[in-house]
Amino acid sequence: MSLARRSLMEAAAARFGWRRAYGDTTQVDALLTEQTETAYSEAADHAALATAKNTDALHLQPCVLDVRGRVLGDALYLEGLLSGARARGLAPELIERLEHAVDHGHELTVLLADTVRTTTAAHATGH
């Protein structure tokens, strides 16, 4: 199936709240590779835009706050998935991986909050 057709089908399914599950690691690996390639292809644009627009610490602050909000929401979503996996008695390895992902997500929100605080401190000192 072509990428365009698959993307259209997945977009339509997502609109109804459906998500596709992949039962084959080859398909999962292909999807992960596609996600990575897309993210890295957009990263150059992000870097160029950020360099042009973010002239001081306070210019960074709203962007970091936005990222923290998204990461926190995703970490809490993963926490819900973890609760469901535990309640259903799913594979211990899956539960362990979800635990690590949740912990990492919460650690990342703390680091991002510290980064936001640093933007304020840097502004106060004129850096």
C-alpha atoms as one frame of an Amber mdcrd trajectory, in Angstrom:
protein
   0.000   0.000   0.000   1.354   3.432  -0.874   2.384   5.871   1.842  -0.204
   8.417   0.660  -3.027   5.881   0.745  -1.973   4.521   4.140  -1.693   8.054
   5.532  -5.168   8.917   4.238  -6.663   5.758   5.746  -4.940   6.386   9.084
  -6.075  10.029   9.104  -9.665   8.968   8.478  -9.487   6.305  11.185  -7.946
   8.761  13.667 -10.815  11.173  13.020 -13.154   8.519  14.437 -10.822   7.786
  17.335  -9.528   4.524  15.873  -5.889   3.580  15.944  -4.235   0.888  13.899
  -2.243  -1.806  15.679   0.589  -3.596  13.919   1.116  -7.292  14.644   4.390
  -7.536  12.746   7.703  -6.050  13.902   8.656  -5.349  10.282   5.667  -3.023
   9.964   6.448  -1.407  13.330  10.101  -0.896  12.360   9.029   0.687   9.056
   6.653   3.029  10.881   9.321   3.974  13.443  11.799   4.662  10.641   9.237
   6.805   8.834   8.498   8.783  12.023  12.213   9.362  12.607  12.858  10.454
   9.019   9.923  12.869   9.120  11.039  14.367  12.432  14.630  14.837  11.256
  13.554  16.337   7.940  11.531  18.942   9.863  14.322  19.545  12.408  16.370
  21.673  10.004  13.403  23.994   9.528  12.920  24.232  13.297  16.578  25.094
  13.842  16.584  27.788  11.171  13.379  29.354  12.464  14.534  29.194  16.077
  17.850  30.820  15.209  16.090  33.668  13.428  13.347  34.272  16.013  14.852
  33.450  19.403  17.091  36.401  20.077  17.108  36.126  23.888  16.082  33.830
  26.739  12.515  35.127  26.984  11.902  34.330  23.322  12.638  30.674  24.116
  10.359  30.524  27.131   6.928  30.140  25.425   8.252  27.392  23.152   9.757
  25.425  26.030   6.517  25.860  28.002   4.560  24.476  25.035   6.851  21.460
  24.764   6.615  20.823  28.516   2.829  20.897  28.337   2.776  18.378  25.499
   5.326  16.103  27.205   3.388  16.230  30.486   0.156  15.367  28.696   1.855
  12.492  26.909   3.479  11.228  30.119   0.089  11.200  31.847  -1.445   9.431
  28.844   1.310   6.794  29.065   0.578   6.502  32.780  -3.010   5.633  31.884
  -1.800   3.029  29.394   0.433   1.600  32.107  -2.485   1.356  34.539  -4.530
  -0.440  31.914  -1.675  -2.823  31.090  -1.279  -3.674  34.753  -5.032  -4.145
  35.244  -5.183  -6.498  32.258  -2.118  -8.448  33.366  -0.248  -7.787  30.139
   3.311  -8.984  29.576   5.744  -7.997  32.360   8.279  -6.739  29.792   5.654
  -4.421  28.292   4.737  -3.119  31.745   8.405  -2.567  32.578   8.959  -0.623
  29.336   5.901   1.512  29.999   7.138   2.198  33.544  10.460   3.407  32.139
   8.712   5.568  29.547   6.449   7.132  32.197   9.387   7.796  34.520  11.392
   9.315  31.679   8.443  11.488  30.654   8.081  12.857  34.166  11.839  13.452
  34.412  11.715  15.334  31.121   8.895  17.588  32.406  11.050  18.456  35.436
  14.028  19.292  33.177  11.841  21.429  30.940  10.365  23.268  33.954  13.917
  23.974  35.129  14.739  25.234  31.635  11.764  27.619  31.747  12.899  28.918
  35.127  16.378  29.424  33.682  14.989  31.593  30.884  13.601  33.928  33.525
  16.830  33.940  35.517  18.888  34.583  32.358  16.609  37.484  31.453  16.916
  38.979  34.943  20.712  38.953  34.723  20.746  40.284  31.157  22.116  37.169
  29.413
